[in-house]
Protein backbone atom coordinates (compact mmCIF):
# COMPACT_ATOMS: atom_id res chain seq x y z
CA UNK A 1 0.00 0.00 0.00
CA UNK A 2 1.50 3.32 -1.09
CA UNK A 3 -0.19 5.20 1.69
CA UNK A 4 0.74 8.56 3.09
CA UNK A 5 -1.14 11.11 5.13
CA UNK A 6 -0.43 14.82 5.25
CA UNK A 7 -0.79 15.03 8.98
CA UNK A 8 1.35 17.78 10.50
CA UNK A 9 2.73 17.19 14.00
CA UNK A 10 2.28 19.83 16.64
CA UNK A 11 4.98 22.41 16.28
CA UNK A 12 7.19 23.07 19.27
CA UNK A 13 6.62 26.44 20.86
CA UNK A 14 3.43 27.03 18.90
CA UNK A 15 0.31 28.12 20.73
CA UNK A 16 -1.88 26.70 17.98
CA UNK A 17 -2.24 22.96 17.52
CA UNK A 18 -2.52 22.23 13.78
CA UNK A 19 -3.33 18.97 12.01
CA UNK A 20 -4.11 18.21 8.39
CA UNK A 21 -5.39 14.81 7.29
CA UNK A 22 -6.16 13.57 3.78
CA UNK A 23 -7.22 10.25 2.31
CA UNK A 24 -5.55 11.19 -0.98
CA UNK A 25 -2.54 8.90 -0.52
CA UNK A 26 -4.58 5.76 0.17
CA UNK A 27 -6.04 3.23 -2.21
CA UNK A 28 -9.64 4.17 -3.16
CA UNK A 29 -11.09 1.01 -1.62
CA UNK A 30 -9.43 1.77 1.73
CA UNK A 31 -10.17 5.49 2.09
CA UNK A 32 -13.54 5.38 3.82
CA UNK A 33 -12.43 2.80 6.40
CA UNK A 34 -9.18 4.65 7.14
CA UNK A 35 -10.99 7.95 7.58
CA UNK A 36 -13.52 6.28 9.86
CA UNK A 37 -11.05 4.27 11.96
CA UNK A 38 -7.98 6.53 12.14
CA UNK A 39 -9.19 10.08 11.99
CA UNK A 40 -12.78 10.66 13.13
CA UNK A 41 -13.15 10.86 16.91
CA UNK A 42 -16.22 12.95 17.68
CA UNK A 43 -18.58 11.49 15.10
CA UNK A 44 -19.07 8.35 13.03
CA UNK A 45 -19.45 8.21 9.24
CA UNK A 46 -21.91 6.14 7.27
CA UNK A 47 -22.42 5.73 3.51
CA UNK A 48 -25.24 7.72 1.93
CA UNK A 49 -27.34 5.49 -0.32
CA UNK A 50 -27.86 6.94 -3.78
CA UNK A 51 -25.58 9.92 -3.19
CA UNK A 52 -23.53 11.50 -5.97
CA UNK A 53 -19.96 10.39 -6.56
CA UNK A 54 -18.36 6.94 -6.68
CA UNK A 55 -14.90 7.39 -5.16
CA UNK A 56 -14.77 8.54 -1.56
CA UNK A 57 -12.23 11.20 -0.56
CA UNK A 58 -11.95 13.37 2.53
CA UNK A 59 -9.60 15.91 4.06
CA UNK A 60 -9.70 17.93 7.24
CA UNK A 61 -7.72 20.83 8.68
CA UNK A 62 -8.00 21.04 12.46
CA UNK A 63 -6.78 24.01 14.54
CA UNK A 64 -6.93 24.38 18.32
CA UNK A 65 -6.11 27.20 20.74
CA UNK A 66 -7.16 27.30 24.40
CA UNK A 67 -10.09 29.54 23.48
CA UNK A 68 -11.60 27.11 20.97
CA UNK A 69 -11.28 25.06 17.79
CA UNK A 70 -11.69 25.35 14.02
CA UNK A 71 -12.21 22.55 11.50
CA UNK A 72 -12.28 22.78 7.70
CA UNK A 73 -13.82 19.54 6.41
CA UNK A 74 -14.02 18.46 2.76
CA UNK A 75 -15.68 15.21 1.69
CA UNK A 76 -17.41 13.57 -1.18
CA UNK A 77 -20.90 12.28 -0.40
CA UNK A 78 -21.11 10.75 3.06
CA UNK A 79 -23.10 10.71 6.27
CA UNK A 80 -21.96 11.82 9.71
CA UNK A 81 -23.61 11.02 13.03
CA UNK A 82 -22.83 11.73 16.65
CA UNK A 83 -24.89 9.14 18.53
CA UNK A 84 -25.86 9.44 22.23
CA UNK A 85 -23.35 6.70 23.07
CA UNK A 86 -20.47 8.82 21.74
CA UNK A 87 -21.75 11.96 23.49
CA UNK A 88 -21.67 10.12 26.81
CA UNK A 89 -18.26 8.57 26.16
CA UNK A 90 -16.19 11.66 25.28
CA UNK A 91 -18.14 14.18 27.42
CA UNK A 92 -17.39 16.99 24.95
CA UNK A 93 -19.96 19.73 25.42
CA UNK A 94 -18.65 22.70 23.40
CA UNK A 95 -20.90 25.22 21.72
CA UNK A 96 -20.38 24.82 17.97
CA UNK A 97 -21.15 26.81 14.84
CA UNK A 98 -21.24 25.07 11.46
CA UNK A 99 -21.33 26.65 8.01
CA UNK A 100 -21.64 24.97 4.62
CA UNK A 101 -19.31 26.48 2.02
CA UNK A 102 -20.15 24.18 -0.88
CA UNK A 103 -22.30 21.15 -1.53
CA UNK A 104 -24.90 20.42 1.09
CA UNK A 105 -27.50 17.92 2.15
CA UNK A 106 -29.94 17.38 4.98
CA UNK A 107 -30.02 16.32 8.60
CA UNK A 108 -30.66 17.47 12.14
CA UNK A 109 -28.76 18.71 15.17
CA UNK A 110 -30.02 17.94 18.69
CA UNK A 111 -33.67 17.48 17.67
CA UNK A 112 -34.82 15.05 14.92
CA UNK A 113 -37.98 17.12 14.57
CA UNK A 114 -35.86 19.99 13.23
CA UNK A 115 -34.61 18.08 10.18
CA UNK A 116 -33.77 20.47 7.37
CA UNK A 117 -31.59 21.07 4.36
CA UNK A 118 -28.20 22.79 4.46
CA UNK A 119 -27.46 25.70 2.16
CA UNK A 120 -24.20 27.44 1.41
CA UNK A 121 -23.43 30.49 3.52
CA UNK A 122 -25.69 29.89 6.52
CA UNK A 123 -24.28 29.46 10.03
CA UNK A 124 -25.99 26.90 12.27
CA UNK A 125 -25.75 26.50 16.05
CA UNK A 126 -24.80 23.10 17.48
CA UNK A 127 -24.44 21.60 20.95
CA UNK A 128 -21.67 19.00 20.97
CA UNK A 129 -23.21 17.34 24.04
CA UNK A 130 -26.26 16.31 21.97
CA UNK A 131 -26.54 13.93 19.00
CA UNK A 132 -26.87 14.82 15.33
CA UNK A 133 -27.24 13.14 11.93
CA UNK A 134 -26.06 14.80 8.70
CA UNK A 135 -26.18 13.46 5.13
CA UNK A 136 -23.93 15.28 2.65
CA UNK A 137 -25.26 14.26 -0.73
CA UNK A 138 -23.29 16.43 -3.17
CA UNK A 139 -20.29 15.05 -5.05
CA UNK A 140 -18.10 17.62 -3.26
CA UNK A 141 -18.88 19.14 0.13
CA UNK A 142 -17.02 21.63 2.29
CA UNK A 143 -18.08 22.67 5.79
CA UNK A 144 -16.45 24.86 8.42
CA UNK A 145 -16.85 24.34 12.17
CA UNK A 146 -16.05 26.54 15.16
CA UNK A 147 -16.21 25.28 18.75
CA UNK A 148 -16.13 27.38 21.92
CA UNK A 149 -16.10 26.13 25.53
CA UNK A 150 -19.34 26.59 27.46
CA UNK A 151 -17.36 28.64 29.98
CA UNK A 152 -17.14 31.40 27.33
CA UNK A 153 -20.72 32.41 28.20
CA UNK A 154 -22.69 33.33 31.29
CA UNK A 155 -25.35 30.83 32.37
CA UNK A 156 -28.35 32.72 30.98
CA UNK A 157 -26.74 33.28 27.57
CA UNK A 158 -25.56 29.66 27.45
CA UNK A 159 -29.03 28.28 28.16
CA UNK A 160 -30.46 30.35 25.30
CA UNK A 161 -27.71 29.26 22.93
CA UNK A 162 -28.31 25.59 23.75
CA UNK A 163 -32.05 26.05 23.29
CA UNK A 164 -31.32 27.31 19.76
CA UNK A 165 -29.14 24.29 18.87
CA UNK A 166 -30.03 22.98 15.42
CA UNK A 167 -31.26 26.33 14.14
CA UNK A 168 -29.64 28.81 11.78
CA UNK A 169 -28.30 32.12 13.01
CA UNK A 170 -30.32 34.99 11.53
CA UNK A 171 -28.42 36.78 8.76
CA UNK A 172 -28.32 40.13 10.53
CA UNK A 173 -25.96 42.18 12.66
CA UNK A 174 -22.47 40.70 12.81
CA UNK A 175 -23.47 37.25 11.50
CA UNK A 176 -22.61 37.96 7.82
CA UNK A 177 -19.26 39.34 9.00
CA UNK A 178 -18.60 36.13 10.95
CA UNK A 179 -19.45 33.98 7.93
CA UNK A 180 -17.10 36.01 5.72
CA UNK A 181 -14.29 35.80 8.29
CA UNK A 182 -14.67 32.03 8.65
CA UNK A 183 -14.43 31.62 4.90
CA UNK A 184 -11.42 33.94 4.56
CA UNK A 185 -9.57 32.21 7.39
CA UNK A 186 -10.19 28.79 5.84
CA UNK A 187 -8.61 29.95 2.58
CA UNK A 188 -5.41 31.31 4.14
CA UNK A 189 -4.88 29.14 7.24
CA UNK A 190 -2.60 26.61 5.53
CA UNK A 191 -0.09 29.28 4.50
CA UNK A 192 0.15 31.13 7.82
CA UNK A 193 2.98 30.70 10.29
CA UNK A 194 1.97 29.29 13.71
CA UNK A 195 1.77 32.67 15.44
CA UNK A 196 -0.36 34.23 12.69
CA UNK A 197 -2.55 31.13 12.57
CA UNK A 198 -3.18 31.32 16.31
CA UNK A 199 -3.90 35.06 16.17
CA UNK A 200 -6.31 34.60 13.28
CA UNK A 201 -8.20 31.81 15.01
CA UNK A 202 -8.47 33.78 18.26
CA UNK A 203 -9.90 36.75 16.35
CA UNK A 204 -12.60 34.60 14.76
CA UNK A 205 -13.42 32.96 18.10
CA UNK A 206 -13.75 36.42 19.69
CA UNK A 207 -16.10 37.47 16.91
CA UNK A 208 -18.12 34.24 17.19
CA UNK A 209 -18.52 34.66 20.96
CA UNK A 210 -19.66 38.26 20.45
CA UNK A 211 -22.19 37.21 17.80
CA UNK A 212 -23.69 34.60 20.15
CA UNK A 213 -23.77 36.98 23.12
CA UNK A 214 -25.54 39.65 21.09
CA UNK A 215 -28.00 37.21 19.55
CA UNK A 216 -28.88 35.17 22.64
CA UNK A 217 -27.58 37.11 25.64
CA UNK A 218 -28.83 40.10 27.55
CA UNK A 219 -25.67 42.20 27.23
CA UNK A 220 -25.87 45.30 25.03
CA UNK A 221 -23.64 45.70 22.02
CA UNK A 222 -21.56 48.27 23.91
CA UNK A 223 -20.78 46.05 26.89
CA UNK A 224 -17.12 45.43 27.73
CA UNK A 225 -17.43 41.67 27.23
CA UNK A 226 -18.18 42.25 23.53
CA UNK A 227 -15.33 44.65 22.84
CA UNK A 228 -12.78 42.16 21.45
CA UNK A 229 -15.31 40.78 18.99
CA UNK A 230 -16.42 44.29 18.06
CA UNK A 231 -12.81 45.24 17.25
CA UNK A 232 -12.44 42.17 15.02
CA UNK A 233 -15.69 43.01 13.24
CA UNK A 234 -14.74 46.66 12.75
CA UNK A 235 -11.30 45.84 11.37
CA UNK A 236 -12.76 43.20 9.05
CA UNK A 237 -15.38 45.68 7.83
CA UNK A 238 -12.67 48.26 7.09
CA UNK A 239 -10.53 45.73 5.21
CA UNK A 240 -13.51 44.73 3.07
CA UNK A 241 -15.04 48.17 2.46
CA UNK A 242 -11.99 50.45 2.44
CA UNK A 243 -12.71 51.43 -1.18
CA UNK A 244 -16.00 53.12 -0.26
CA UNK A 245 -15.27 56.85 -0.10
CA UNK A 246 -18.10 57.40 2.37
CA UNK A 247 -16.81 54.79 4.83
CA UNK A 248 -16.25 56.80 8.02
CA UNK A 249 -16.26 56.14 11.78
CA UNK A 250 -19.95 57.07 11.83
CA UNK A 251 -20.74 54.65 9.00
CA UNK A 252 -18.73 51.84 10.60
CA UNK A 253 -20.46 52.32 13.97
CA UNK A 254 -23.87 52.31 12.28
CA UNK A 255 -23.15 49.05 10.44
CA UNK A 256 -21.91 47.39 13.64
CA UNK A 257 -24.89 48.57 15.69
CA UNK A 258 -22.96 50.67 18.22
CA UNK A 259 -22.32 54.35 18.87
CA UNK A 260 -19.34 56.19 17.43
CA UNK A 261 -18.10 56.92 20.96
CA UNK A 262 -18.11 53.21 21.82
CA UNK A 263 -16.28 52.37 18.60
CA UNK A 264 -13.61 54.94 19.52
CA UNK A 265 -13.26 53.34 22.98
CA UNK A 266 -12.87 49.85 21.52
CA UNK A 267 -10.01 50.96 19.26
CA UNK A 268 -8.42 53.11 21.97
CA UNK A 269 -8.21 50.12 24.32
CA UNK A 270 -5.80 48.57 21.80
CA UNK A 271 -3.82 51.76 21.19
CA UNK A 272 -5.55 52.42 17.86
CA UNK A 273 -7.86 55.01 16.35
CA UNK A 274 -10.68 54.28 13.91
CA UNK A 275 -9.66 56.98 11.45
CA UNK A 276 -6.01 55.96 11.70
CA UNK A 277 -6.72 52.29 11.03
CA UNK A 278 -8.96 53.20 8.06
CA UNK A 279 -6.35 55.59 6.64
CA UNK A 280 -3.50 53.08 7.06
CA UNK A 281 -5.54 50.34 5.38
CA UNK A 282 -6.31 52.59 2.43
CA UNK A 283 -2.70 53.74 2.08
CA UNK A 284 -1.32 50.20 2.22
CA UNK A 285 -3.83 48.99 -0.38
CA UNK A 286 -3.10 51.97 -2.62
CA UNK A 287 0.65 51.25 -2.47
CA UNK A 288 0.00 47.66 -3.56
CA UNK A 289 -2.34 48.84 -6.33
CA UNK A 290 0.17 51.39 -7.63
CA UNK A 291 2.92 48.79 -7.73
CA UNK A 292 0.67 46.41 -9.69
CA UNK A 293 -1.00 49.05 -11.89
CA UNK A 294 -2.29 48.31 -15.38
CA UNK A 295 -1.07 50.52 -18.27
CA UNK A 296 -4.22 52.65 -18.28
CA UNK A 297 -4.30 53.17 -14.50
CA UNK A 298 -3.65 56.63 -13.15
CA UNK A 299 -2.84 57.85 -9.65
CA UNK A 300 -6.27 59.44 -9.50
CA UNK A 301 -8.33 56.37 -10.30
CA UNK A 302 -6.24 54.16 -8.01
CA UNK A 303 -6.73 56.68 -5.20
CA UNK A 304 -10.49 56.65 -5.80
CA UNK A 305 -10.63 52.83 -5.82
CA UNK A 306 -8.89 52.86 -2.43
CA UNK A 307 -11.37 55.26 -0.86
CA UNK A 308 -9.71 58.66 -1.45
CA UNK A 309 -11.96 61.13 -3.30
CA UNK A 310 -9.34 63.93 -3.32
CA UNK A 311 -6.17 62.98 -5.26
CA UNK A 312 -4.21 65.98 -3.95
CA UNK A 313 -4.93 65.04 -0.32
CA UNK A 314 -4.15 61.41 -1.16
CA UNK A 315 -0.75 62.37 -2.59
CA UNK A 316 0.00 64.38 0.57
CA UNK A 317 -0.89 61.46 2.88
CA UNK A 318 0.99 58.98 0.69
CA UNK A 319 4.17 61.06 0.78
CA UNK A 320 3.91 61.43 4.56
CA UNK A 321 3.53 57.67 4.99
CA UNK A 322 6.01 56.28 2.43
CA UNK A 323 8.42 59.15 1.72
CA UNK A 324 7.67 59.19 -2.02
CA UNK A 325 4.97 60.47 -4.31
CA UNK A 326 2.36 58.03 -5.69
CA UNK A 327 3.51 58.84 -9.22
CA UNK A 328 7.02 57.68 -8.33
CA UNK A 329 5.75 54.22 -7.33
CA UNK A 330 3.65 54.06 -10.49
CA UNK A 331 6.52 55.16 -12.75
CA UNK A 332 9.14 52.99 -11.03
CA UNK A 333 7.15 49.81 -11.49
CA UNK A 334 6.20 50.67 -15.06
CA UNK A 335 9.83 51.37 -15.92
CA UNK A 336 10.76 48.01 -14.44
CA UNK A 337 8.01 46.32 -16.44
CA UNK A 338 9.10 48.02 -19.67
CA UNK A 339 12.71 46.96 -19.09
CA UNK A 340 11.60 43.35 -18.79
CA UNK A 341 9.86 43.72 -22.19
CA UNK A 342 12.99 45.05 -23.86
CA UNK A 343 12.82 48.72 -22.89
CA UNK A 344 10.14 49.86 -25.35
CA UNK A 345 7.38 51.90 -23.73
CA UNK A 346 3.75 51.01 -24.28
CA UNK A 347 1.67 53.05 -26.70
CA UNK A 348 -0.56 54.21 -23.82
CA UNK A 349 2.49 55.49 -21.95
CA UNK A 350 3.63 57.46 -25.03
CA UNK A 351 0.18 59.00 -25.36
CA UNK A 352 0.31 60.30 -21.80
CA UNK A 353 3.81 61.70 -22.34
CA UNK A 354 2.85 63.66 -25.45
CA UNK A 355 1.33 67.15 -25.47
CA UNK A 356 -2.46 67.20 -24.94
CA UNK A 357 -4.12 67.00 -28.33
CA UNK A 358 -0.76 67.11 -30.14
CA UNK A 359 0.99 64.63 -32.37
CA UNK A 360 1.51 61.32 -30.66
CA UNK A 361 -1.46 61.63 -28.37
CA UNK A 362 -4.29 59.10 -28.64
CA UNK A 363 -7.86 59.23 -27.36
CA UNK A 364 -8.63 57.17 -24.29
CA UNK A 365 -10.35 53.92 -25.09
C-alpha positions in Angstrom: 0.0 0.0 0.0 1.5 3.3 -1.1 -0.2 5.2 1.7 0.7 8.6 3.1 -1.1 11.1 5.1 -0.4 14.8 5.2 -0.8 15.0 9.0 1.4 17.8 10.5 2.7 17.2 14.0 2.3 19.8 16.6 5.0 22.4 16.3 7.2 23.1 19.3 6.6 26.4 20.9 3.4 27.0 18.9 0.3 28.1 20.7 -1.9 26.7 18.0 -2.2 23.0 17.5 -2.5 22.2 13.8 -3.3 19.0 12.0 -4.1 18.2 8.4 -5.4 14.8 7.3 -6.2 13.6 3.8 -7.2 10.2 2.3 -5.5 11.2 -1.0 -2.5 8.9 -0.5 -4.6 5.8 0.2 -6.0 3.2 -2.2 -9.6 4.2 -3.2 -11.1 1.0 -1.6 -9.4 1.8 1.7 -10.2 5.5 2.1 -13.5 5.4 3.8 -12.4 2.8 6.4 -9.2 4.7 7.1 -11.0 8.0 7.6 -13.5 6.3 9.9 -11.0 4.3 12.0 -8.0 6.5 12.1 -9.2 10.1 12.0 -12.8 10.7 13.1 -13.2 10.9 16.9 -16.2 13.0 17.7 -18.6 11.5 15.1 -19.1 8.4 13.0 -19.5 8.2 9.2 -21.9 6.1 7.3 -22.4 5.7 3.5 -25.2 7.7 1.9 -27.3 5.5 -0.3 -27.9 6.9 -3.8 -25.6 9.9 -3.2 -23.5 11.5 -6.0 -20.0 10.4 -6.6 -18.4 6.9 -6.7 -14.9 7.4 -5.2 -14.8 8.5 -1.6 -12.2 11.2 -0.6 -11.9 13.4 2.5 -9.6 15.9 4.1 -9.7 17.9 7.2 -7.7 20.8 8.7 -8.0 21.0 12.5 -6.8 24.0 14.5 -6.9 24.4 18.3 -6.1 27.2 20.7 -7.2 27.3 24.4 -10.1 29.5 23.5 -11.6 27.1 21.0 -11.3 25.1 17.8 -11.7 25.3 14.0 -12.2 22.6 11.5 -12.3 22.8 7.7 -13.8 19.5 6.4 -14.0 18.5 2.8 -15.7 15.2 1.7 -17.4 13.6 -1.2 -20.9 12.3 -0.4 -21.1 10.8 3.1 -23.1 10.7 6.3 -22.0 11.8 9.7 -23.6 11.0 13.0 -22.8 11.7 16.7 -24.9 9.1 18.5 -25.9 9.4 22.2 -23.4 6.7 23.1 -20.5 8.8 21.7 -21.8 12.0 23.5 -21.7 10.1 26.8 -18.3 8.6 26.2 -16.2 11.7 25.3 -18.1 14.2 27.4 -17.4 17.0 25.0 -20.0 19.7 25.4 -18.6 22.7 23.4 -20.9 25.2 21.7 -20.4 24.8 18.0 -21.1 26.8 14.8 -21.2 25.1 11.5 -21.3 26.6 8.0 -21.6 25.0 4.6 -19.3 26.5 2.0 -20.1 24.2 -0.9 -22.3 21.1 -1.5 -24.9 20.4 1.1 -27.5 17.9 2.2 -29.9 17.4 5.0 -30.0 16.3 8.6 -30.7 17.5 12.1 -28.8 18.7 15.2 -30.0 17.9 18.7 -33.7 17.5 17.7 -34.8 15.1 14.9 -38.0 17.1 14.6 -35.9 20.0 13.2 -34.6 18.1 10.2 -33.8 20.5 7.4 -31.6 21.1 4.4 -28.2 22.8 4.5 -27.5 25.7 2.2 -24.2 27.4 1.4 -23.4 30.5 3.5 -25.7 29.9 6.5 -24.3 29.5 10.0 -26.0 26.9 12.3 -25.8 26.5 16.1 -24.8 23.1 17.5 -24.4 21.6 20.9 -21.7 19.0 21.0 -23.2 17.3 24.0 -26.3 16.3 22.0 -26.5 13.9 19.0 -26.9 14.8 15.3 -27.2 13.1 11.9 -26.1 14.8 8.7 -26.2 13.5 5.1 -23.9 15.3 2.7 -25.3 14.3 -0.7 -23.3 16.4 -3.2 -20.3 15.1 -5.1 -18.1 17.6 -3.3 -18.9 19.1 0.1 -17.0 21.6 2.3 -18.1 22.7 5.8 -16.4 24.9 8.4 -16.9 24.3 12.2 -16.1 26.5 15.2 -16.2 25.3 18.7 -16.1 27.4 21.9 -16.1 26.1 25.5 -19.3 26.6 27.5 -17.4 28.6 30.0 -17.1 31.4 27.3 -20.7 32.4 28.2 -22.7 33.3 31.3 -25.4 30.8 32.4 -28.3 32.7 31.0 -26.7 33.3 27.6 -25.6 29.7 27.4 -29.0 28.3 28.2 -30.5 30.4 25.3 -27.7 29.3 22.9 -28.3 25.6 23.7 -32.1 26.0 23.3 -31.3 27.3 19.8 -29.1 24.3 18.9 -30.0 23.0 15.4 -31.3 26.3 14.1 -29.6 28.8 11.8 -28.3 32.1 13.0 -30.3 35.0 11.5 -28.4 36.8 8.8 -28.3 40.1 10.5 -26.0 42.2 12.7 -22.5 40.7 12.8 -23.5 37.3 11.5 -22.6 38.0 7.8 -19.3 39.3 9.0 -18.6 36.1 11.0 -19.5 34.0 7.9 -17.1 36.0 5.7 -14.3 35.8 8.3 -14.7 32.0 8.7 -14.4 31.6 4.9 -11.4 33.9 4.6 -9.6 32.2 7.4 -10.2 28.8 5.8 -8.6 30.0 2.6 -5.4 31.3 4.1 -4.9 29.1 7.2 -2.6 26.6 5.5 -0.1 29.3 4.5 0.2 31.1 7.8 3.0 30.7 10.3 2.0 29.3 13.7 1.8 32.7 15.4 -0.4 34.2 12.7 -2.5 31.1 12.6 -3.2 31.3 16.3 -3.9 35.1 16.2 -6.3 34.6 13.3 -8.2 31.8 15.0 -8.5 33.8 18.3 -9.9 36.7 16.3 -12.6 34.6 14.8 -13.4 33.0 18.1 -13.7 36.4 19.7 -16.1 37.5 16.9 -18.1 34.2 17.2 -18.5 34.7 21.0 -19.7 38.3 20.5 -22.2 37.2 17.8 -23.7 34.6 20.1 -23.8 37.0 23.1 -25.5 39.7 21.1 -28.0 37.2 19.5 -28.9 35.2 22.6 -27.6 37.1 25.6 -28.8 40.1 27.5 -25.7 42.2 27.2 -25.9 45.3 25.0 -23.6 45.7 22.0 -21.6 48.3 23.9 -20.8 46.0 26.9 -17.1 45.4 27.7 -17.4 41.7 27.2 -18.2 42.2 23.5 -15.3 44.7 22.8 -12.8 42.2 21.5 -15.3 40.8 19.0 -16.4 44.3 18.1 -12.8 45.2 17.2 -12.4 42.2 15.0 -15.7 43.0 13.2 -14.7 46.7 12.7 -11.3 45.8 11.4 -12.8 43.2 9.0 -15.4 45.7 7.8 -12.7 48.3 7.1 -10.5 45.7 5.2 -13.5 44.7 3.1 -15.0 48.2 2.5 -12.0 50.5 2.4 -12.7 51.4 -1.2 -16.0 53.1 -0.3 -15.3 56.8 -0.1 -18.1 57.4 2.4 -16.8 54.8 4.8 -16.3 56.8 8.0 -16.3 56.1 11.8 -20.0 57.1 11.8 -20.7 54.6 9.0 -18.7 51.8 10.6 -20.5 52.3 14.0 -23.9 52.3 12.3 -23.1 49.1 10.4 -21.9 47.4 13.6 -24.9 48.6 15.7 -23.0 50.7 18.2 -22.3 54.3 18.9 -19.3 56.2 17.4 -18.1 56.9 21.0 -18.1 53.2 21.8 -16.3 52.4 18.6 -13.6 54.9 19.5 -13.3 53.3 23.0 -12.9 49.8 21.5 -10.0 51.0 19.3 -8.4 53.1 22.0 -8.2 50.1 24.3 -5.8 48.6 21.8 -3.8 51.8 21.2 -5.5 52.4 17.9 -7.9 55.0 16.3 -10.7 54.3 13.9 -9.7 57.0 11.4 -6.0 56.0 11.7 -6.7 52.3 11.0 -9.0 53.2 8.1 -6.4 55.6 6.6 -3.5 53.1 7.1 -5.5 50.3 5.4 -6.3 52.6 2.4 -2.7 53.7 2.1 -1.3 50.2 2.2 -3.8 49.0 -0.4 -3.1 52.0 -2.6 0.6 51.3 -2.5 0.0 47.7 -3.6 -2.3 48.8 -6.3 0.2 51.4 -7.6 2.9 48.8 -7.7 0.7 46.4 -9.7 -1.0 49.0 -11.9 -2.3 48.3 -15.4 -1.1 50.5 -18.3 -4.2 52.7 -18.3 -4.3 53.2 -14.5 -3.6 56.6 -13.1 -2.8 57.8 -9.7 -6.3 59.4 -9.5 -8.3 56.4 -10.3 -6.2 54.2 -8.0 -6.7 56.7 -5.2 -10.5 56.6 -5.8 -10.6 52.8 -5.8 -8.9 52.9 -2.4 -11.4 55.3 -0.9 -9.7 58.7 -1.4 -12.0 61.1 -3.3 -9.3 63.9 -3.3 -6.2 63.0 -5.3 -4.2 66.0 -3.9 -4.9 65.0 -0.3 -4.2 61.4 -1.2 -0.7 62.4 -2.6 0.0 64.4 0.6 -0.9 61.5 2.9 1.0 59.0 0.7 4.2 61.1 0.8 3.9 61.4 4.6 3.5 57.7 5.0 6.0 56.3 2.4 8.4 59.1 1.7 7.7 59.2 -2.0 5.0 60.5 -4.3 2.4 58.0 -5.7 3.5 58.8 -9.2 7.0 57.7 -8.3 5.7 54.2 -7.3 3.7 54.1 -10.5 6.5 55.2 -12.7 9.1 53.0 -11.0 7.2 49.8 -11.5 6.2 50.7 -15.1 9.8 51.4 -15.9 10.8 48.0 -14.4 8.0 46.3 -16.4 9.1 48.0 -19.7 12.7 47.0 -19.1 11.6 43.3 -18.8 9.9 43.7 -22.2 13.0 45.1 -23.9 12.8 48.7 -22.9 10.1 49.9 -25.3 7.4 51.9 -23.7 3.8 51.0 -24.3 1.7 53.1 -26.7 -0.6 54.2 -23.8 2.5 55.5 -22.0 3.6 57.5 -25.0 0.2 59.0 -25.4 0.3 60.3 -21.8 3.8 61.7 -22.3 2.8 63.7 -25.5 1.3 67.2 -25.5 -2.5 67.2 -24.9 -4.1 67.0 -28.3 -0.8 67.1 -30.1 1.0 64.6 -32.4 1.5 61.3 -30.7 -1.5 61.6 -28.4 -4.3 59.1 -28.6 -7.9 59.2 -27.4 -8.6 57.2 -24.3 -10.4 53.9 -25.1 
